Amino acid sequence: MDSDDTQAPEDDPQYEAERELRHLRATIASMREELERVSIDKDHAVQDAVSASQDEIRQLRDIAQQLRDRIDEVVIEKDHAVQDAVASANDEIRQLRDTAQQLRDALEAAGVDKQDSLQKVTSQYEDEIRQLKHTAQALRDELEYRNAEWQDKLQELERSGRDEVKQLHETIAALRDELEDAKNS
């Protein structure tokens, strides 16, 4: 045998090519694993961002609903207060009318100059009735004013909620774009 025919495996070109091929395949497999891991990490990050955004949107919706519910409660409370005040004023008016009638009856029975006395008493009670009616109207006006105020506040809260949701959607879109850019680069 010739010394040329017995080459060391390191000097054999075919052996070197196979060794380099094995090394390249191992490198490719390693890079694929790394790429898959990075892709999975990015997918998890996107899912986490979407989940967080959805949670925040849900919380904002819950807050808006709670505010609407509280506004409704306040409006109902105000309605009840006005109704109670009107009922109380109507009851007092009825009592005053009953009292006025009793006084009329007493004046007739006593034979007093009923016309003058009746006019004085009636005038007194009519003034008081006018004042009570004015008070009832003022309470109605106050209720309408506050109801309009609450409606304005509710609309402002809804508008603010919609603006926040829009901003959140824009943030999500921007994050998606960044993730897409990161995947593509």
Backbone as a printed PyTorch tensor [residue, N CA C, xyz], in Angstrom:
tensor([[[   0.8220,   -1.1850,    0.0000],
         [   0.0000,    0.0000,    0.0000],
         [   0.8560,    1.2340,    0.0000]],

        [[   0.3120,    2.1900,   -0.7140],
         [   1.0120,    3.4600,   -0.8770],
         [   0.6900,    4.3530,    0.3200]],

        [[   1.6200,    5.1760,    0.6730],
         [   1.3390,    6.1110,    1.7590],
         [   0.3270,    7.1600,    1.3380]],

        [[   0.1450,    7.3600,    0.0150],
         [  -0.8470,    8.3350,   -0.4770],
         [  -2.2570,    7.7960,   -0.3060]],

        [[  -2.3980,    6.4500,   -0.3410],
         [  -3.7400,    5.8590,   -0.2600],
         [  -4.2550,    5.8800,    1.1730]],

        [[  -3.4470,    6.0030,    2.1210],
         [  -3.8880,    5.9930,    3.5170],
         [  -3.8070,    7.3910,    4.1000]],

        [[  -4.8740,    8.1340,    3.8530],
         [  -4.9220,    9.5060,    4.3770],
         [  -5.6310,    9.5180,    5.7340]],

        [[  -5.2310,   10.4240,    6.5500],
         [  -5.8910,   10.5800,    7.8360],
         [  -7.3200,   11.0990,    7.5960]],

        [[  -8.2890,   10.7230,    8.4260],
         [  -9.6640,   11.1530,    8.1890],
         [  -9.7740,   12.6730,    8.1700]],

        [[  -8.9420,   13.4010,    8.8560],
         [  -9.0300,   14.8590,    8.8530],
         [  -8.6400,   15.4220,    7.5070]],

        [[  -7.7760,   14.7110,    6.7780],
         [  -7.2990,   15.1970,    5.4920],
         [  -8.2040,   14.7600,    4.3520]],

        [[  -9.0820,   13.8270,    4.5850],
         [  -9.9850,   13.3220,    3.5510],
         [ -11.0280,   14.3840,    3.2480]],

        [[ -11.1440,   14.8610,    1.9810],
         [ -12.1130,   15.9070,    1.6320],
         [ -13.5350,   15.4420,    1.8220]],

        [[ -13.8090,   14.2100,    1.5530],
         [ -15.1880,   13.7210,    1.7140],
         [ -15.5370,   13.7140,    3.2050]],

        [[ -14.6180,   13.2690,    4.0120],
         [ -14.8500,   13.2650,    5.4560],
         [ -15.0790,   14.6900,    5.9670]],

        [[ -14.2730,   15.6260,    5.5010],
         [ -14.4160,   17.0380,    5.8830],
         [ -15.7660,   17.5850,    5.4490]],

        [[ -16.1880,   17.2550,    4.2200],
         [ -17.4800,   17.7350,    3.6980],
         [ -18.6210,   17.1820,    4.5370]],

        [[ -18.5310,   15.8690,    4.8940],
         [ -19.5910,   15.2580,    5.6980],
         [ -19.6220,   15.8650,    7.1010]],

        [[ -18.4550,   16.0990,    7.6310],
         [ -18.3810,   16.7080,    8.9690],
         [ -18.9800,   18.1110,    8.9380]],

        [[ -18.6230,   18.8900,    7.9210],
         [ -19.1710,   20.2540,    7.7850],
         [ -20.6840,   20.1980,    7.5660]],

        [[ -21.1700,   19.2500,    6.7790],
         [ -22.6020,   19.0760,    6.5300],
         [ -23.3390,   18.7670,    7.8320]],

        [[ -22.7410,   17.8580,    8.6500],
         [ -23.3570,   17.5370,    9.9490],
         [ -23.3950,   18.7770,   10.8400]],

        [[ -22.3020,   19.5240,   10.8020],
         [ -22.2400,   20.7420,   11.6130],
         [ -23.2940,   21.7550,   11.1490]],

        [[ -23.4340,   21.9210,    9.8390],
         [ -24.4390,   22.8650,    9.3050],
         [ -25.8490,   22.4120,    9.6470]],

        [[ -26.1090,   21.1050,    9.5420],
         [ -27.4400,   20.5990,    9.8890],
         [ -27.7370,   20.8400,   11.3700]],

        [[ -26.7500,   20.6160,   12.2190],
         [ -26.9420,   20.8620,   13.6580],
         [ -27.1970,   22.3470,   13.9110]],

        [[ -26.4660,   23.2020,   13.2050],
         [ -26.6570,   24.6490,   13.3430],
         [ -28.0570,   25.0440,   12.8840]],

        [[ -28.5050,   24.4920,   11.7480],
         [ -29.8500,   24.7990,   11.2120],
         [ -30.9090,   24.3490,   12.2140]],

        [[ -30.7510,   23.1410,   12.7550],
         [ -31.7200,   22.6260,   13.7330],
         [ -31.7570,   23.5320,   14.9600]],

        [[ -30.5860,   23.9540,   15.4200],
         [ -30.5140,   24.8450,   16.5760],
         [ -31.1900,   26.1850,   16.2760]],

        [[ -30.9490,   26.7140,   15.0780],
         [ -31.5490,   28.0130,   14.7020],
         [ -33.0650,   27.8770,   14.5710]],

        [[ -33.5230,   26.7170,   14.0290],
         [ -34.9760,   26.4960,   13.9420],
         [ -35.6080,   26.4830,   15.3350]],

        [[ -34.9620,   25.7780,   16.2520],
         [ -35.4720,   25.7240,   17.6200],
         [ -35.5250,   27.1280,   18.2270]],

        [[ -34.4880,   27.9090,   18.0270],
         [ -34.4380,   29.2770,   18.5430],
         [ -35.5290,   30.1310,   17.9140]],

        [[ -35.7270,   29.9840,   16.5830],
         [ -36.7660,   30.7300,   15.8740],
         [ -38.1420,   30.3530,   16.4010]],

        [[ -38.3800,   29.0540,   16.6180],
         [ -39.6700,   28.6130,   17.1660],
         [ -39.8690,   29.1730,   18.5690]],

        [[ -38.8190,   29.1480,   19.3790],
         [ -38.9270,   29.6800,   20.7390],
         [ -39.2560,   31.1710,   20.7140]],

        [[ -38.5650,   31.9310,   19.8400],
         [ -38.8210,   33.3720,   19.7070],
         [ -40.2540,   33.6040,   19.2220]],

        [[ -40.6760,   32.7970,   18.2530],
         [ -42.0370,   32.9290,   17.7270],
         [ -43.0590,   32.6480,   18.8160]],

        [[ -42.8230,   31.6050,   19.6010],
         [ -43.7420,   31.2730,   20.7060],
         [ -43.7410,   32.4000,   21.7330]],

        [[ -42.5680,   32.9290,   22.0610],
         [ -42.4780,   34.0450,   23.0140],
         [ -43.2590,   35.2540,   22.5010]],

        [[ -43.1150,   35.5480,   21.2090],
         [ -43.8490,   36.6920,   20.6340],
         [ -45.3520,   36.4350,   20.6860]],

        [[ -45.7710,   35.2040,   20.3520],
         [ -47.1940,   34.8630,   20.4170],
         [ -47.7230,   35.0320,   21.8310]],

        [[ -46.9440,   34.5910,   22.8170],
         [ -47.3680,   34.7700,   24.2140],
         [ -47.4620,   36.2430,   24.5740]],

        [[ -46.5210,   37.0290,   24.1210],
         [ -46.5380,   38.4700,   24.4100],
         [ -47.7590,   39.1210,   23.7840]],

        [[ -48.0930,   38.7430,   22.5570],
         [ -49.2770,   39.3010,   21.8910],
         [ -50.5310,   38.8920,   22.6540]],

        [[ -50.6060,   37.6050,   23.0250],
         [ -51.7680,   37.1300,   23.7640],
         [ -51.8910,   37.8570,   25.0990]],

        [[ -50.7830,   38.0550,   25.7810],
         [ -50.8050,   38.7770,   27.0540],
         [ -51.2800,   40.2100,   26.8570]],

        [[ -50.7960,   40.8860,   25.8020],
         [ -51.1990,   42.2740,   25.5390],
         [ -52.6800,   42.3480,   25.2030]],

        [[ -53.1560,   41.4320,   24.3720],
         [ -54.5840,   41.4140,   24.0060],
         [ -55.4250,   41.1260,   25.2400]],

        [[ -54.9950,   40.1600,   26.0450],
         [ -55.7360,   39.8150,   27.2590],
         [ -55.7940,   41.0010,   28.2210]],

        [[ -54.6690,   41.6690,   28.3960],
         [ -54.6320,   42.8410,   29.2870],
         [ -55.5430,   43.9410,   28.7560]],

        [[ -55.5220,   44.1550,   27.4660],
         [ -56.3800,   45.1870,   26.8720],
         [ -57.8440,   44.8230,   27.0450]],

        [[ -58.1650,   43.5640,   26.8360],
         [ -59.5530,   43.1350,   26.9980],
         [ -59.9940,   43.2760,   28.4530]],

        [[ -59.1190,   42.9530,   29.3780],
         [ -59.4460,   43.1210,   30.7980],
         [ -59.7020,   44.5900,   31.1180]],

        [[ -58.8530,   45.4650,   30.6020],
         [ -59.0280,   46.8950,   30.8720],
         [ -60.3150,   47.4140,   30.2520]],

        [[ -60.6110,   46.9620,   29.0380],
         [ -61.8660,   47.3740,   28.3820],
         [ -63.0530,   46.8950,   29.2140]],

        [[ -62.9950,   45.6440,   29.6800],
         [ -64.0840,   45.1120,   30.4990],
         [ -64.2230,   45.9270,   31.7870]],

        [[ -63.1000,   46.2570,   32.4070],
         [ -63.1560,   47.0550,   33.6290],
         [ -63.7520,   48.4310,   33.3590]],

        [[ -63.3580,   49.0470,   32.2450],
         [ -63.9050,   50.3670,   31.9070],
         [ -65.4030,   50.2790,   31.6500]],

        [[ -65.8170,   49.2190,   30.9750],
         [ -67.2570,   49.0360,   30.7450],
         [ -67.9930,   48.8490,   32.0610]],

        [[ -67.3980,   48.0650,   32.9660],
         [ -68.0220,   47.8540,   34.2730],
         [ -68.1460,   49.1740,   35.0330]],

        [[ -67.0940,   49.9860,   34.9890],
         [ -67.1250,   51.2820,   35.6720],
         [ -68.2030,   52.1760,   35.0640]],

        [[ -68.2700,   52.2110,   33.7260],
         [ -69.2910,   53.0300,   33.0670],
         [ -70.6840,   52.5580,   33.4680]],

        [[ -70.8880,   51.2320,   33.5520],
         [ -72.2010,   50.7140,   33.9360],
         [ -72.5100,   51.0660,   35.3880]],

        [[ -71.5080,   50.9780,   36.2490],
         [ -71.7150,   51.3420,   37.6480],
         [ -72.0940,   52.8190,   37.7730]],

        [[ -71.4310,   53.6630,   36.9850],
         [ -71.7630,   55.0930,   37.0130],
         [ -73.1740,   55.3320,   36.5040]],

        [[ -73.5430,   54.6350,   35.4220],
         [ -74.9220,   54.7730,   34.9180],
         [ -75.9260,   54.3390,   35.9770]],

        [[ -75.6440,   53.2040,   36.6380],
         [ -76.5380,   52.7010,   37.6740],
         [ -76.6640,   53.7060,   38.8110]],

        [[ -75.5380,   54.2920,   39.2080],
         [ -75.5760,   55.2690,   40.3100],
         [ -76.3620,   56.5110,   39.9030]],

        [[ -76.1830,   56.9530,   38.6680],
         [ -76.9450,   58.1090,   38.1750],
         [ -78.4320,   57.7950,   38.1960]],

        [[ -78.7870,   56.5890,   37.7510],
         [ -80.1960,   56.1800,   37.7770],
         [ -80.7350,   56.1850,   39.2060]],

        [[ -79.9190,   55.6840,   40.1380],
         [ -80.3360,   55.6740,   41.5440],
         [ -80.5730,   57.0940,   42.0540]],

        [[ -79.6510,   58.0100,   41.7210],
         [ -79.7850,   59.3960,   42.1820],
         [ -81.0390,   60.0390,   41.5830]],

        [[ -81.2790,   59.7820,   40.2910],
         [ -82.4710,   60.3480,   39.6480],
         [ -83.7250,   59.8110,   40.3240]],

        [[ -83.7370,   58.5090,   40.6170],
         [ -84.9040,   57.9130,   41.2830],
         [ -85.0770,   58.5130,   42.6700]],

        [[ -83.9560,   58.6810,   43.3880],
         [ -84.0300,   59.2970,   44.7180],
         [ -84.6010,   60.7120,   44.6330]],

        [[ -84.1430,   61.4780,   43.6480],
         [ -84.6440,   62.8500,   43.4830],
         [ -86.1210,   62.8320,   43.1240]],

        [[ -86.5220,   61.9030,   42.2460],
         [ -87.9400,   61.7900,   41.8820],
         [ -88.7800,   61.4960,   43.1130]],

        [[ -88.3020,   60.5660,   43.9240],
         [ -89.0420,   60.2300,   45.1380],
         [ -89.1270,   61.4320,   46.0810]],

        [[ -88.0210,   62.1560,   46.2090],
         [ -88.0130,   63.3260,   47.0850],
         [ -89.0150,   64.3740,   46.5940]],

        [[ -89.0460,   64.6000,   45.2920],
         [ -90.0000,   65.5740,   44.7420],
         [ -91.4270,   65.0760,   44.9410]],

        [[ -91.6500,   63.7910,   44.6700],
         [ -92.9920,   63.2410,   44.8550],
         [ -93.4340,   63.3530,   46.3100]],

        [[ -92.5050,   63.0650,   47.2210],
         [ -92.8230,   63.2050,   48.6460],
         [ -93.1380,   64.6560,   48.9920]],

        [[ -92.3530,   65.5870,   48.4520],
         [ -92.5880,   67.0080,   48.7320],
         [ -93.9300,   67.4510,   48.1550]],

        [[ -94.2430,   67.0110,   46.9450],
         [ -95.5260,   67.3760,   46.3290],
         [ -96.6630,   66.7580,   47.1230]],

        [[ -96.5270,   65.4870,   47.5240],
         [ -97.5760,   64.8280,   48.3100],
         [ -97.7630,   65.5440,   49.6320]],

        [[ -96.6500,   65.9120,   50.2600],
         [ -96.7300,   66.6400,   51.5310],
         [ -97.4060,   67.9990,   51.3400]],

        [[ -97.0380,   68.7030,   50.2530],
         [ -97.6480,   70.0090,   49.9810],
         [ -99.1340,   69.8450,   49.6840]],

        [[ -99.4930,   68.8120,   48.9100],
         [-100.9150,   68.5710,   48.6140],
         [-101.6910,   68.2300,   49.8750]],

        [[-101.0650,   67.4420,   50.7550],
         [-101.7100,   67.1000,   52.0200],
         [-101.9140,   68.3490,   52.8720]],

        [[-100.8890,   69.1750,   52.9170],
         [-101.0040,   70.4140,   53.7010],
         [-102.0540,   71.3400,   53.1040]],

        [[-102.1130,   71.3930,   51.7790],
         [-103.1420,   72.2140,   51.1110],
         [-104.5320,   71.6930,   51.4730]],

        [[-104.7000,   70.3710,   51.4140],
         [-105.9910,   69.7840,   51.7800],
         [-106.3480,   70.1170,   53.2240]],

        [[-105.3630,   69.9910,   54.1050],
         [-105.6070,   70.3270,   55.5100],
         [-105.9710,   71.8030,   55.6600]],

        [[-105.2500,   72.6620,   54.9120],
         [-105.5560,   74.0910,   54.9930],
         [-106.9500,   74.3920,   54.4500]],

        [[-107.3250,   73.7130,   53.3880],
         [-108.6770,   73.9010,   52.8560],
         [-109.7220,   73.4380,   53.8680]],

        [[-109.4360,   72.2760,   54.4860],
         [-110.3570,   71.7910,   55.5280],
         [-110.4660,   72.7970,   56.6670]],

        [[-109.3050,   73.3230,   57.0680],
         [-109.3000,   74.3320,   58.1400],
         [-110.0670,   75.5760,   57.7120]],

        [[-109.8520,   76.0050,   56.4600],
         [-110.5710,   77.1790,   55.9540],
         [-112.0790,   76.9290,   55.9640]],

        [[-112.4700,   75.7310,   55.5740],
         [-113.8940,   75.4080,   55.5820],
         [-114.4390,   75.3960,   57.0060]],

        [[-113.6660,   74.8350,   57.9120],
         [-114.1100,   74.8200,   59.3150],
         [-114.2540,   76.2440,   59.8450]],

        [[-113.3170,   77.1110,   59.4720],
         [-113.3960,   78.5080,   59.9090],
         [-114.6110,   79.1970,   59.2980]],

        [[-114.9000,   78.9080,   58.0450],
         [-116.0980,   79.4750,   57.4110],
         [-117.3480,   79.0410,   58.1690]],

        [[-117.3680,   77.7410,   58.4400],
         [-118.5240,   77.2110,   59.1700],
         [-118.6520,   77.8570,   60.5430]],

        [[-117.5190,   78.0350,   61.2170],
         [-117.5430,   78.6500,   62.5560],
         [-118.0030,   80.0980,   62.4710]],

        [[-117.5760,   80.8120,   61.4350],
         [-117.9830,   82.2160,   61.2770],
         [-119.4870,   82.3230,   61.0270]],

        [[-119.9910,   81.4170,   60.2120],
         [-121.4320,   81.4540,   59.9480],
         [-122.2050,   81.1510,   61.2180]],

        [[-121.7410,   80.1650,   61.9510],
         [-122.4330,   79.7780,   63.1760],
         [-122.3800,   80.8840,   64.2160]],

        [[-121.2970,   81.5920,   64.2830],
         [-121.1460,   82.6430,   65.2870],
         [-121.8650,   83.9090,   64.8710]],

        [[-122.2730,   84.0090,   63.6040],
         [-122.9820,   85.2050,   63.1610],
         [-122.0840,   86.4200,   63.0260]],

        [[-120.8010,   86.2040,   62.9490],
         [-119.8600,   87.3020,   62.8130],
         [-119.9440,   87.8060,   61.3780]],

        [[-119.4770,   88.9530,   61.1710],
         [-119.4570,   89.5020,   59.8160],
         [-118.6360,   88.5530,   58.9620]],

        [[-119.3390,   87.5830,   58.4170],
         [-118.6490,   86.5010,   57.7540],
         [-117.9300,   86.9290,   56.4840]],

        [[-118.4640,   87.9070,   55.8050],
         [-117.8440,   88.2810,   54.5450],
         [-116.4150,   88.8000,   54.7600]],

        [[-116.2660,   89.7380,   55.7000],
         [-114.9310,   90.2880,   55.9530],
         [-113.9880,   89.2370,   56.5380]],

        [[-114.4900,   88.5280,   57.5090],
         [-113.6530,   87.5170,   58.1490],
         [-113.2850,   86.4130,   57.1560]],

        [[-114.2600,   85.9820,   56.3700],
         [-114.0070,   84.9350,   55.3940],
         [-112.9860,   85.3800,   54.3630]],

        [[-113.1180,   86.6150,   53.9210],
         [-112.1600,   87.1270,   52.9400],
         [-110.7520,   87.1720,   53.5230]],

        [[-110.6470,   87.6070,   54.7730],
         [-109.3350,   87.6570,   55.4070],
         [-108.7260,   86.2530,   55.5060]],

        [[-109.5370,   85.3150,   55.9990],
         [-109.0370,   83.9590,   56.1720],
         [-108.7100,   83.3360,   54.8040]],

        [[-109.6380,   83.5180,   53.8680],
         [-109.4230,   82.9610,   52.5370],
         [-108.1820,   83.5600,   51.8970]],

        [[-108.0230,   84.8610,   52.0300],
         [-106.8570,   85.5320,   51.4690],
         [-105.5760,   84.9880,   52.0820]],

        [[-105.6410,   84.8040,   53.3940],
         [-104.4760,   84.2600,   54.0900],
         [-104.1160,   82.8790,   53.5400]],

        [[-105.1190,   82.0320,   53.4570],
         [-104.8560,   80.6710,   53.0010],
         [-104.5540,   80.6100,   51.5080]],

        [[-105.1740,   81.4760,   50.7630],
         [-104.8570,   81.5120,   49.3360],
         [-103.4110,   81.9500,   49.1310]],

        [[-102.9720,   82.9120,   49.9390],
         [-101.5580,   83.2980,   49.8750],
         [-100.6560,   82.1080,   50.2170]],

        [[-101.0480,   81.4190,   51.2660],
         [-100.2460,   80.2620,   51.6690],
         [-100.2950,   79.1730,   50.5940]],

        [[-101.4600,   78.9700,   49.9990],
         [-101.5950,   77.9820,   48.9180],
         [-100.7340,   78.3960,   47.7340]],

        [[-100.7510,   79.6860,   47.3720],
         [ -99.9160,   80.1800,   46.2800],
         [ -98.4450,   79.9240,   46.5870]],

        [[ -98.0640,   80.2030,   47.8240],
         [ -96.6760,   79.9660,   48.2050],
         [ -96.3220,   78.4780,   48.1080]],

        [[ -97.2430,   77.6270,   48.5550],
         [ -96.9980,   76.1880,   48.4800],
         [ -96.9250,   75.7290,   47.0280]],

        [[ -97.8030,   76.2490,   46.1820],
         [ -97.7580,   75.8990,   44.7610],
         [ -96.4390,   76.3690,   44.1430]],

        [[ -96.0210,   77.5700,   44.5420],
         [ -94.7510,   78.1040,   44.0440],
         [ -93.5840,   77.1900,   44.4880]],

        [[ -93.6370,   76.7650,   45.7490],
         [ -92.6030,   75.8670,   46.2670],
         [ -92.6030,   74.5490,   45.4990]],

        [[ -93.8090,   74.0090,   45.2500],
         [ -93.8960,   72.7480,   44.5020],
         [ -93.3290,   72.9390,   43.0980]],

        [[ -93.6370,   74.0450,   42.4490],
         [ -93.1240,   74.3030,   41.1060],
         [ -91.6050,   74.4720,   41.1320]],

        [[ -91.1100,   75.1490,   42.1660],
         [ -89.6610,   75.3220,   42.2940],
         [ -88.9710,   73.9600,   42.4590]],

        [[ -89.5880,   73.0720,   43.2340],
         [ -89.0300,   71.7280,   43.4040],
         [ -89.0460,   70.9600,   42.0810]],

        [[ -90.1360,   71.0890,   41.3280],
         [ -90.1950,   70.4280,   40.0060],
         [ -89.0940,   70.9820,   39.0920]],

        [[ -88.9520,   72.3170,   39.0910],
         [ -87.9150,   72.9350,   38.2460],
         [ -86.5240,   72.4560,   38.6560]],

        [[ -86.2770,   72.3550,   39.9690],
         [ -84.9870,   71.8910,   40.4620],
         [ -84.7310,   70.4570,   40.0310]],

        [[ -85.7590,   69.6170,   40.1030],
         [ -85.6240,   68.2310,   39.6600],
         [ -85.2910,   68.1800,   38.1810]],

        [[ -85.9800,   68.9340,   37.3610],
         [ -85.7020,   68.9510,   35.9300],
         [ -84.2760,   69.4360,   35.6610]],

        [[ -83.8590,   70.4620,   36.3720],
         [ -82.5090,   70.9930,   36.1940],
         [ -81.4630,   69.9270,   36.5540]],

        [[ -81.6530,   69.2770,   37.6980],
         [ -80.6860,   68.2690,   38.1310],
         [ -80.7220,   67.0480,   37.2160]],

        [[ -81.8970,   66.6990,   36.7640],
         [ -82.0050,   65.5770,   35.8280],
         [ -81.2270,   65.8990,   34.5440]],

        [[ -81.3740,   67.1130,   34.0330],
         [ -80.6390,   67.5260,   32.8330],
         [ -79.1300,   67.5140,   33.1180]],

        [[ -78.7590,   67.9560,   34.3120],
         [ -77.3520,   67.9660,   34.7090],
         [ -76.7880,   66.5400,   34.7160]],

        [[ -77.5490,   65.6100,   35.2960],
         [ -77.1050,   64.2120,   35.3440],
         [ -77.0370,   63.6250,   33.9430]],

        [[ -77.9730,   63.9660,   33.0970],
         [ -77.9380,   63.4680,   31.7210],
         [ -76.6760,   63.9660,   31.0160]],

        [[ -76.3430,   65.2430,   31.2290],
         [ -75.1170,   65.8000,   30.6260],
         [ -73.8800,   65.0590,   31.1440]],

        [[ -73.8580,   64.8040,   32.4600],
         [ -72.7100,   64.0940,   33.0370],
         [ -72.6290,   62.6710,   32.4950]],

        [[ -73.7900,   62.0110,   32.3740],
         [ -73.8130,   60.6510,   31.8270],
         [ -73.2870,   60.6450,   30.4030]],

        [[ -73.7330,   61.5980,   29.5810],
         [ -73.2500,   61.6680,   28.2020],
         [ -71.7480,   61.9190,   28.1680]],

        [[ -71.2480,   62.7680,   29.0560],
         [ -69.8220,   63.0560,   29.0990],
         [ -69.0430,   61.7960,   29.4870]],

        [[ -69.5740,   61.0350,   30.4750],
         [ -68.9170,   59.7970,   30.8820],
         [ -68.9180,   58.7790,   29.7470]],

        [[ -70.0380,   58.6690,   29.0400],
         [ -70.0900,   57.7400,   27.9130],
         [ -69.1070,   58.1650,   26.8180]],

        [[ -69.0500,   59.4850,   26.5450],
         [ -68.1330,   59.9870,   25.5260],
         [ -66.6840,   59.7020,   25.9490]],

        [[ -66.4020,   59.9290,   27.2270],
         [ -65.0580,   59.6850,   27.7490],
         [ -64.7220,   58.1950,   27.6500]],

        [[ -65.6820,   57.3470,   27.9770],
         [ -65.4640,   55.8970,   27.8730],
         [ -65.1960,   55.4760,   26.4470]],

        [[ -65.9790,   56.0270,   25.5070],
         [ -65.7620,   55.6980,   24.1050],
         [ -64.3810,   56.1540,   23.6550]],

        [[ -63.9510,   57.3460,   24.1040],
         [ -62.6260,   57.8570,   23.7310],
         [ -61.5350,   56.9390,   24.2780]],

        [[ -61.6820,   56.4820,   25.5280],
         [ -60.6770,   55.6030,   26.1080],
         [ -60.6220,   54.2710,   25.3700]],

        [[ -61.7940,   53.7400,   25.0400],
         [ -61.8370,   52.4720,   24.2940],
         [ -61.1660,   52.6580,   22.9400]],

        [[ -61.4210,   53.7990,   22.2740],
         [ -60.8000,   54.0670,   20.9770],
         [ -59.2850,   54.1270,   21.1300]],

        [[ -58.8100,   54.8150,   22.1730],
         [ -57.3710,   54.9050,   22.4060],
         [ -56.7810,   53.5180,   22.6730]],

        [[ -57.5140,   52.6950,   23.4130],
         [ -57.0390,   51.3400,   23.6870],
         [ -56.9550,   50.5300,   22.4000]],

        [[ -57.9590,   50.6710,   21.5390],
         [ -57.9130,   49.9690,   20.2560],
         [ -56.7090,   50.4330,   19.4280]],

        [[ -56.4420,   51.7340,   19.4360],
         [ -55.3010,   52.2630,   18.6920],
         [ -53.9870,   51.7250,   19.2720]],

        [[ -53.9140,   51.6390,   20.6000],
         [ -52.7220,   51.1070,   21.2540],
         [ -52.5220,   49.6380,   20.8870]],

        [[ -53.6180,   48.8910,   20.8860],
         [ -53.5360,   47.4750,   20.5130],
         [ -53.0510,   47.3520,   19.0780]],

        [[ -53.6130,   48.1720,   18.1810],
         [ -53.2070,   48.1240,   16.7710],
         [ -51.7220,   48.4700,   16.6370]],

        [[ -51.2680,   49.4670,   17.3770],
         [ -49.8570,   49.8530,   17.3170],
         [ -48.9700,   48.7240,   17.8330]],

        [[ -49.3990,   48.0770,   18.9240],
         [ -48.6190,   46.9620,   19.4630],
         [ -48.5840,   45.8010,   18.4790]],

        [[ -49.7010,   45.5460,   17.8220],
         [ -49.7220,   44.4820,   16.8120],
         [ -48.7570,   44.8200,   15.6780]],

        [[ -48.7940,   46.0970,   15.2400],
         [ -47.8900,   46.5160,   14.1650],
         [ -46.4360,   46.3300,   14.5860]],

        [[ -46.1170,   46.6960,   15.8320],
         [ -44.7500,   46.5390,   16.3220],
         [ -44.3560,   45.0660,   16.3560]],

        [[ -45.3030,   44.2210,   16.7860],
         [ -45.0090,   42.7950,   16.8250],
         [ -44.8070,   42.2400,   15.4170]],

        [[ -45.6300,   42.6790,   14.4850],
         [ -45.4810,   42.2570,   13.0980],
         [ -44.1250,   42.6990,   12.5540]],

        [[ -43.7670,   43.9730,   12.8490],
         [ -42.4710,   44.4780,   12.4050],
         [ -41.3320,   43.6600,   13.0130]],

        [[ -41.4830,   43.2990,   14.2890],
         [ -40.4460,   42.5190,   14.9640],
         [ -40.3630,   41.1230,   14.3660]],

        [[ -41.5000,   40.5530,   13.9880],
         [ -41.4910,   39.2250,   13.3690],
         [ -40.8310,   39.2970,   12.0000]],

        [[ -41.1320,   40.3620,   11.2700],
         [ -40.6290,   40.4990,    9.8950],
         [ -39.1360,   40.8600,    9.8510]],

        [[ -38.6410,   41.4060,   10.9300],
         [ -37.2330,   41.8210,   10.8680],
         [ -36.2950,   40.7470,   11.3730]]])
